[in-house]
Amino acid sequence: MASVTFEQVGKVYGDGTRAVSDLGIEVGDGEFMVLVGPSGCGKTTALRMVAGLEEISEGRIRIGERVVNGLEPRDRDVAMVFQNYALYPHMNVAKNMAFGLTTRRVPKSTARTRVARIASILGLQALLDRKPGQLYGGQRQRVAMGRAIVREPQVFLMDEPLSNLDAKLRVQMRAEISSLQRELNATTIYVTHDQVEAMTMGDRVAVMRGGLLQQLDPPQRLYDRPANLFVATFIGSPSMNLVEGTIERAGAGYQCRIGKQALAIRHGGVGIGRHVGKRVALGVRPEQIEHAALVPGCPAGSRLTGVVRLTEALGSSMLAHVEIEARPVVHEQVLENAADDAVVAEGLRSDQRSERTTLVCSFDPSAEVSAGDRVELAIDMRRLHFFDLESGDALELDD
């Protein structure tokens, strides 16, 4: 296997459209790197530049120590798994898997041995004589994986390989791909728009937006320390709650004023003090908000009061949608991730902005609440996030 390095890589199409800008990423030998982002963010273009299917406009791509900018796809020693699997319908499974070896004139005995070994790993032994039309989606996906693996390339490239599968099969297959990648210790670049896939599969995750890298970190750090509003609202389901607030002094410490309520700030030190008097975006994730009645001793400075508008019972938890007096955060990075851009974005951009915001809270299922109830919310004050309302960047605070 080998590392893959993007050195300030850019892609500009003939009509002037810029798809990727100044991309700098190093994928380690044996690492599982995920590129994630919404449609049109440049992630697939970046993958295709590694494969040689798109010309590189700027910068360099290295596979190992070789600069591959000028190499033909067949000379890069990579194998790609496509969204549509790209299997040959007239060939059986064994011939589909062996096709790449046949074109490279690998001896037939060697090819048979490799195909048999990989078919065993992927559970395809009983299907080798079948054609793709006789297989269901998960089996076809395994065949496409097997065809890539038997070539023993330096790098595996995967472009949305699970997007055509139903939800249950996607869960099963992402676990199988992760397990297989670790067994093979294979350098892998995996493209997806699904942040759950990204978070559960990647050693590190690169979040992209508009052709630009937003943040590159292990999954948990992305979740705990998002670099900006885009990452904060893209990563996590349900999404991070955001409201506008103002940083104020409160005795020897600080608080964040939210409408007529305030939360005491128990972290940030001098860093938060630099923002006194400024309006900020305050973020808190749903699982960090509990029904205050279930949190004995929760201090007043860690509570907000609101009205329940909707509850969703999920078995292991309850999602409560609680409306509080607070201005919603209006920022392009947030609007881009809105569930319904046409309606939500227009409403947030209007001059008649609401002074009320709905927080999605993850309550213990024992919480006895229903629509219309007035409730107190207990906020985990150790896990608050603060963002600049103009740039969208996370504020630099003291630990």
C-alpha positions as CSV (number, residue, x, y, z in Angstrom):
1,M,0.0,0.0,0.0
2,A,1.0,3.7,-0.2
3,S,0.1,7.1,1.0
4,V,-1.8,9.6,-1.1
5,T,-0.9,13.3,-0.9
6,F,-2.9,16.3,-2.3
7,E,-0.6,19.2,-2.6
8,Q,-2.7,22.4,-3.0
9,V,-4.7,20.6,-5.6
10,G,-7.3,22.6,-7.7
11,K,-9.7,21.8,-10.5
12,V,-11.1,24.3,-12.9
13,Y,-13.3,23.2,-15.8
14,G,-13.2,24.7,-19.3
15,D,-16.2,26.9,-18.7
16,G,-14.4,28.5,-15.7
17,T,-16.3,26.5,-13.0
18,R,-14.0,25.9,-10.0
19,A,-14.8,22.5,-8.4
20,V,-11.8,22.2,-6.0
21,S,-9.5,24.8,-4.5
22,D,-6.2,24.5,-2.7
23,L,-6.8,21.0,-1.4
24,G,-4.1,19.8,0.9
25,I,-4.6,16.4,2.5
26,E,-2.2,13.5,3.3
27,V,-3.8,10.1,3.5
28,G,-1.5,7.8,5.4
29,D,-0.4,4.3,4.3
30,G,-3.2,2.0,5.4
31,E,-5.5,4.9,6.5
32,F,-9.3,5.0,5.8
33,M,-10.0,8.6,4.8
34,V,-13.5,9.8,4.1
35,L,-14.4,12.8,2.0
36,V,-17.8,14.0,3.0
37,G,-20.0,17.0,2.1
38,P,-23.2,18.0,0.2
39,S,-23.7,17.5,-3.5
40,G,-21.4,19.7,-5.6
41,C,-18.8,20.2,-2.8
42,G,-15.9,18.7,-4.9
43,K,-15.4,15.4,-3.1
44,T,-16.0,13.2,-6.1
45,T,-13.9,15.5,-8.3
46,A,-11.0,15.1,-5.9
47,L,-11.4,11.3,-6.0
48,R,-11.5,11.2,-9.8
49,M,-8.3,13.3,-9.9
50,V,-6.5,10.6,-7.9
51,A,-7.9,8.0,-10.3
52,G,-6.8,10.0,-13.3
53,L,-10.4,10.3,-14.6
54,E,-10.2,14.1,-14.1
55,E,-7.3,16.3,-15.2
56,I,-5.5,18.2,-12.3
57,S,-5.6,21.9,-13.0
58,E,-3.4,23.0,-10.1
59,G,-1.0,21.5,-7.6
60,R,0.2,17.9,-7.5
61,I,-1.1,14.5,-6.3
62,R,1.4,11.9,-5.1
63,I,0.8,8.2,-4.6
64,G,3.7,7.1,-2.5
65,E,6.6,9.0,-3.8
66,R,5.4,9.3,-7.4
67,V,3.8,12.4,-8.7
68,V,0.9,11.0,-10.8
69,N,-0.4,14.2,-12.5
70,G,0.7,13.1,-16.0
71,L,0.1,9.3,-15.6
72,E,-2.7,7.4,-17.3
73,P,-5.3,5.8,-15.0
74,R,-4.0,2.3,-15.7
75,D,-0.5,3.4,-14.6
76,R,-1.5,4.7,-11.2
77,D,-2.0,1.4,-9.5
78,V,-5.4,2.3,-8.0
79,A,-8.7,0.5,-8.0
80,M,-12.1,2.3,-7.9
81,V,-15.5,1.1,-6.7
82,F,-18.2,3.1,-8.4
83,Q,-21.7,4.0,-7.2
84,N,-23.3,1.9,-9.9
85,Y,-20.8,-1.0,-9.4
86,A,-20.0,-1.0,-13.2
87,L,-20.2,-4.8,-13.5
88,Y,-20.3,-6.5,-16.9
89,P,-23.8,-8.0,-17.3
90,H,-22.7,-10.8,-19.7
91,M,-19.9,-12.1,-17.4
92,N,-20.4,-14.2,-14.3
93,V,-19.1,-13.2,-10.9
94,A,-15.7,-15.0,-11.3
95,K,-15.0,-13.3,-14.7
96,N,-16.1,-9.9,-13.4
97,M,-13.7,-10.2,-10.5
98,A,-10.9,-11.5,-12.7
99,F,-11.4,-8.9,-15.4
100,G,-8.7,-6.5,-14.2
101,L,-6.2,-9.3,-13.9
102,T,-7.0,-10.6,-17.4
103,T,-6.3,-7.2,-19.0
104,R,-3.0,-7.1,-17.2
105,R,-2.2,-10.6,-18.5
106,V,-1.8,-12.1,-15.1
107,P,-1.4,-15.9,-15.5
108,K,-4.8,-17.7,-15.3
109,S,-3.8,-19.9,-12.4
110,T,-2.7,-16.9,-10.4
111,A,-6.0,-15.1,-11.2
112,R,-8.1,-18.1,-10.2
113,T,-6.3,-18.4,-6.9
114,R,-6.7,-14.7,-6.1
115,V,-10.4,-14.7,-7.1
116,A,-11.1,-17.8,-5.0
117,R,-9.3,-16.3,-1.9
118,I,-11.2,-13.0,-2.2
119,A,-14.5,-14.7,-2.9
120,S,-14.0,-16.6,0.3
121,I,-13.4,-13.4,2.3
122,L,-16.4,-11.8,0.8
123,G,-18.8,-14.8,1.1
124,L,-19.1,-15.1,-2.7
125,Q,-18.0,-18.7,-3.2
126,A,-21.5,-20.0,-4.0
127,L,-22.1,-17.1,-6.5
128,L,-19.1,-17.3,-8.8
129,D,-21.1,-18.8,-11.7
130,R,-24.0,-16.3,-11.5
131,K,-24.3,-13.1,-13.5
132,P,-25.0,-9.7,-12.0
133,G,-28.7,-9.8,-13.0
134,Q,-29.1,-12.8,-10.7
135,L,-27.7,-10.9,-7.6
136,Y,-29.3,-8.5,-5.2
137,G,-27.7,-5.1,-4.4
138,G,-25.5,-6.2,-1.5
139,Q,-24.1,-9.1,-3.5
140,R,-23.3,-6.9,-6.5
141,Q,-21.6,-4.4,-4.2
142,R,-19.4,-7.3,-2.9
143,V,-18.5,-8.3,-6.4
144,A,-17.4,-4.8,-7.2
145,M,-15.3,-4.8,-4.1
146,G,-13.9,-8.1,-4.9
147,R,-12.9,-7.0,-8.4
148,A,-11.0,-4.1,-6.9
149,I,-9.3,-6.2,-4.2
150,V,-8.0,-9.0,-6.5
151,R,-5.9,-6.4,-8.3
152,E,-3.9,-5.8,-5.1
153,P,-3.6,-2.0,-5.9
154,Q,-1.7,0.5,-3.8
155,V,-4.9,2.5,-3.1
156,F,-8.7,1.8,-3.1
157,L,-11.0,4.6,-4.2
158,M,-14.7,4.3,-3.4
159,D,-17.3,6.7,-4.8
160,E,-20.7,6.5,-2.9
161,P,-20.6,2.6,-3.1
162,L,-23.6,2.2,-0.7
163,S,-25.9,4.8,-2.1
164,N,-28.0,2.4,-4.1
165,L,-28.7,0.1,-1.1
166,D,-31.7,0.2,1.3
167,A,-31.1,1.6,4.8
168,K,-30.7,-1.8,6.5
169,L,-28.3,-3.1,4.0
170,R,-26.2,0.1,4.1
171,V,-25.7,-0.4,7.8
172,Q,-24.6,-4.0,7.2
173,M,-22.3,-3.2,4.3
174,R,-20.5,-0.2,5.9
175,A,-19.6,-2.5,8.8
176,E,-18.3,-5.1,6.3
177,I,-16.3,-2.6,4.3
178,S,-14.7,-1.2,7.5
179,S,-13.8,-4.6,8.7
180,L,-12.4,-5.6,5.4
181,Q,-10.3,-2.5,5.1
182,R,-8.7,-3.1,8.5
183,E,-8.1,-6.7,7.6
184,L,-6.3,-5.7,4.4
185,N,-4.7,-2.6,5.9
186,A,-5.6,-1.0,2.7
187,T,-5.1,2.7,2.0
188,T,-8.7,3.9,1.1
189,I,-10.3,7.1,0.1
190,Y,-14.1,6.9,0.4
191,V,-16.5,9.5,-0.8
192,T,-20.0,10.0,0.6
193,H,-22.6,12.6,1.3
194,D,-23.9,10.7,4.3
195,Q,-22.3,12.0,7.5
196,V,-23.3,8.8,9.4
197,E,-21.2,6.8,7.0
198,A,-18.4,9.2,7.4
199,M,-18.4,9.2,11.2
200,T,-18.7,5.4,11.6
201,M,-16.2,4.4,8.9
202,G,-13.3,6.9,8.7
203,D,-10.1,7.0,10.6
204,R,-10.2,10.7,9.7
205,V,-12.9,12.7,7.9
206,A,-12.4,15.6,5.5
207,V,-15.5,17.8,5.4
208,M,-15.8,19.8,2.1
209,R,-17.9,22.7,1.1
210,G,-17.9,24.6,-2.2
211,G,-14.6,22.9,-3.3
212,L,-12.8,24.0,-0.1
213,L,-11.7,21.8,2.8
214,Q,-13.5,22.9,6.0
215,Q,-12.0,20.6,8.6
216,L,-9.9,17.4,8.6
217,D,-10.0,15.5,11.9
218,P,-10.9,12.1,13.5
219,P,-14.7,11.7,13.7
220,Q,-15.0,12.4,17.4
221,R,-13.1,15.6,17.2
222,L,-15.2,16.8,14.3
223,Y,-18.2,16.2,16.5
224,D,-16.8,17.7,19.7
225,R,-14.8,20.6,18.2
226,P,-16.4,21.7,14.9
227,A,-14.3,24.4,13.1
228,N,-17.3,26.4,11.9
229,L,-21.0,26.6,11.6
230,F,-21.1,24.5,8.5
231,V,-19.3,21.6,10.1
232,A,-21.3,22.0,13.3
233,T,-24.6,21.7,11.5
234,F,-23.5,19.1,8.9
235,I,-22.1,16.6,11.4
236,G,-24.6,15.2,13.8
237,S,-28.1,13.9,13.6
238,P,-30.3,15.6,14.8
239,S,-28.2,18.7,14.0
240,M,-26.6,21.0,16.6
241,N,-29.1,23.6,18.0
242,L,-28.0,27.2,17.4
243,V,-29.3,30.4,18.8
244,E,-28.1,34.0,18.9
245,G,-26.8,35.3,22.2
246,T,-24.7,38.1,23.7
247,I,-21.7,37.6,26.0
248,E,-21.9,39.5,29.2
249,R,-20.0,39.8,32.4
250,A,-21.7,38.3,35.5
251,G,-19.8,39.0,38.7
252,A,-16.4,37.4,38.5
253,G,-17.4,35.4,35.4
254,Y,-19.4,35.5,32.3
255,Q,-22.8,34.6,30.9
256,C,-24.5,34.3,27.6
257,R,-27.8,36.3,27.3
258,I,-30.4,34.5,25.2
259,G,-33.6,36.6,24.9
260,K,-34.7,37.3,28.5
261,Q,-32.8,34.3,29.9
262,A,-29.1,33.7,30.5
263,L,-26.7,30.8,30.8
264,A,-23.6,31.0,33.1
265,I,-20.4,30.2,31.2
266,R,-18.2,27.8,33.1
267,H,-15.4,27.5,30.5
268,G,-13.6,29.8,28.2
269,G,-11.8,32.0,30.7
270,V,-10.0,35.0,29.3
271,G,-10.8,33.8,25.8
272,I,-14.6,34.3,26.3
273,G,-13.8,37.6,27.9
274,R,-12.5,38.9,24.6
275,H,-16.1,38.7,23.3
276,V,-17.9,40.6,26.0
277,G,-20.7,42.7,24.5
278,K,-20.6,40.8,21.2
279,R,-23.4,38.8,19.7
280,V,-22.4,35.2,19.0
281,A,-23.9,32.0,17.8
282,L,-24.3,29.6,20.7
283,G,-24.5,25.9,19.9
284,V,-25.5,22.9,21.9
285,R,-26.2,19.3,20.7
286,P,-29.6,17.6,21.4
287,E,-28.1,15.0,23.8
288,Q,-26.6,17.7,25.9
289,I,-30.1,19.0,26.8
290,E,-32.2,17.1,29.4
291,H,-35.5,17.7,31.2
292,A,-34.4,19.6,34.3
293,A,-36.8,17.5,36.5
294,L,-34.5,14.5,35.8
295,V,-31.3,16.3,36.7
296,P,-31.3,16.8,40.5
297,G,-29.3,19.9,41.6
298,C,-29.1,21.5,38.2
299,P,-28.2,25.1,39.0
300,A,-30.3,28.0,37.7
301,G,-27.5,29.3,35.4
302,S,-27.7,26.0,33.5
303,R,-31.4,26.2,32.7
304,L,-33.6,27.5,30.0
305,T,-37.4,27.6,30.0
306,G,-39.5,26.9,27.0
307,V,-42.7,25.3,25.6
308,V,-42.9,21.8,24.2
309,R,-44.2,21.9,20.6
310,L,-43.7,18.2,19.6
311,T,-42.3,15.0,21.0
312,E,-40.9,12.0,19.2
313,A,-40.6,8.7,21.1
314,L,-37.6,6.7,19.8
315,G,-37.6,4.0,22.5
316,S,-34.1,4.6,23.9
317,S,-34.8,8.3,24.1
318,M,-37.4,11.0,23.4
319,L,-36.8,13.9,21.1
320,A,-38.6,17.0,22.5
321,H,-38.9,20.1,20.3
322,V,-39.0,23.0,22.7
323,E,-39.6,26.6,21.7
324,I,-37.6,29.2,23.6
325,E,-37.4,33.0,23.3
326,A,-34.2,33.4,21.2
327,R,-33.3,34.6,17.7
328,P,-32.3,31.9,15.3
329,V,-28.9,32.0,13.7
330,V,-28.9,33.4,10.2
331,H,-25.7,32.5,8.3
332,E,-25.0,31.1,4.9
333,Q,-23.2,28.1,6.4
334,V,-26.3,27.2,8.4
335,L,-28.8,27.9,5.5
336,E,-26.8,25.5,3.3
337,N,-27.5,22.7,5.7
338,A,-31.2,23.7,6.2
339,A,-33.6,20.8,5.8
340,D,-35.8,22.7,3.4
341,D,-33.7,25.5,1.8
342,A,-36.5,27.1,-0.2
343,V,-38.7,27.7,2.8
344,V,-36.3,27.8,5.7
345,A,-33.7,30.0,4.0
346,E,-36.2,32.5,2.8
347,G,-37.8,32.8,6.2
348,L,-34.5,33.3,8.0
349,R,-33.3,35.8,5.4
350,S,-36.4,37.9,5.7
351,D,-36.5,41.2,7.7
352,Q,-39.3,39.8,9.8
353,R,-37.1,37.3,11.6
354,S,-38.6,35.4,14.4
355,E,-37.6,36.0,18.0
356,R,-38.3,32.4,18.9
357,T,-36.3,29.3,18.1
358,T,-37.0,25.6,18.6
359,L,-34.4,23.4,20.3
360,V,-34.4,19.7,19.6
361,C,-33.7,18.0,23.0
362,S,-32.9,14.4,23.7
363,F,-34.8,13.5,26.9
364,D,-34.7,10.3,28.8
365,P,-37.8,8.3,27.7
366,S,-39.1,8.5,31.3
367,A,-39.7,12.2,30.9
368,E,-43.4,12.9,31.2
369,V,-43.9,15.8,28.7
370,S,-46.3,16.5,25.9
371,A,-47.1,19.2,23.4
372,G,-48.1,22.5,25.2
373,D,-46.2,21.8,28.4
374,R,-43.9,24.5,29.8
375,V,-40.6,22.8,30.8
376,E,-37.2,23.7,32.2
377,L,-34.2,22.4,30.2
378,A,-31.0,21.4,31.9
379,I,-28.0,22.3,29.6
380,D,-24.6,20.5,29.9
381,M,-22.6,23.7,30.3
382,R,-19.3,21.9,29.7
383,R,-20.3,21.3,26.0
384,L,-21.4,24.7,24.8
385,H,-20.0,25.9,21.4
386,F,-19.6,29.5,20.4
387,F,-19.2,30.8,16.8
388,D,-18.6,34.2,15.2
389,L,-21.8,35.4,13.6
390,E,-19.9,37.0,10.6
391,S,-17.3,34.5,9.7
392,G,-19.0,31.4,11.0
393,D,-15.8,30.3,12.6
394,A,-15.6,28.7,16.1
395,L,-14.4,31.2,18.7
396,E,-11.0,30.5,20.2
397,L,-11.6,30.0,23.9
398,D,-9.4,28.9,26.8
399,D,-9.7,25.2,27.7
